[in-house]
Amino acid sequence: MKIGITCYPTYGGSGVVATELGKALASKGHQIHFISYALPHRLNHFIENIFFHEVEMSNYPLFEHNLYTLALTSKMLEVIEFENLDLVHVHYAIPHATSAYLARQILRKSKSDIKVITTLHGTDITLVGLEPSFLPLVKFSIEESDGVTAVSRFLKEKTLINYHIEKEIDVIYNFIDTEIYKRVSNENFKKMVAPENEKILMHTSNFRPVKRVSDTIKILERVKKEIPAKLVLIGDGPDRSECERLVRELNLQKDVFFLGKQDALAELLSAADIFLMPSQSESFGLSALEAMSCGVPVVSSSVGGLPELVVHNETGFIAEFGDIDRMSKYVVSLLNNEKKYQTFSQNCRNTAVNVFNKDIIVPQYEQYYDKILGS
Ligand code: GMT
């Protein structure tokens, strides 16, 4: 199959899923054409069957705001025609689903056709998509897509309810390469962070307000009263300065490590005892899955799609978002019970391998493509 994939090329989870999907499909012999404004960051070396097409932006002085949606449409049209694509699969509805819709309509004028599949990831539906300036267009673009998938049951239900849509939406969960995300020895890092063998709590995110990163610091403060512990924060974003300020205010400078953006995540996650995800909204929680695949139990909020991933009292614990006391108690109780901890850790790895494995989920996308192309 010849497939066009459009996604945000940055560190966000939707871009990661789109890029890993493209790589997995390419390894199975499909020809994949990424169309975006920059090279997705996980495509940093040559991979057979993968091509990248950069969307060029005009800087004409009259256009005070950039017209990316239109430039993307034109690039999609060019690639669809020149490369003879079978379908375009866009990740994150805004504005990608709208550009793909426009491209398809333009092609229909010249009697050719292309199938458009939209995968919904999160805030495109639960947050920014609901803003009045986007809502009608998001609803329309979803309704007009030939196929729509969502990364959790929660997100599917939210889409149908919030946008009054009656369309069939298939749930295809996010996936993980369990051969890359697995526990490896990382004694040097452990020694650096926890020289006295303290327990290590970890969190990775883009430090957006919705992630509630400051809650992880408040959890550490409470946990430390019961067990010697450290906190490692990976990633960067708007809330980082505020978190650094909170660390100083609580006098936790020696206990909290800000690593910034990192690539070798499996090595870092392998050093963790508990992964924290106290988000206010989370349609799936890909970084929690990355941790679970490395055998790290998760203590998270119970919002969105998280309960579909973090099974309470099996692979971790969930609590209402903002309930820092309860999350801290869960961390302490799990870290104090070695037998239970080992069972949870094994459950996490098993869930990643048996439920969310790349080899299980990627064929679901292939079957979905066949279904849409045959319809
Ligand atoms: O929706 C976002 O905030 C951005 C998006 C991304 O690009 O990181 O994150 C969403 O998609 C991920 C991949 O499917 C999910 O794992 C995240 O849970 C989801 N984020 C939210 O729902 C806040």
Residues whose N, C-alpha, C, O or C-beta is under 5 A from the ligand:
A	BS01	GMT	G12 G13 S14 G15 H121 G122 T123 D124 V151 S281 E282 S283 F284 G285 L286
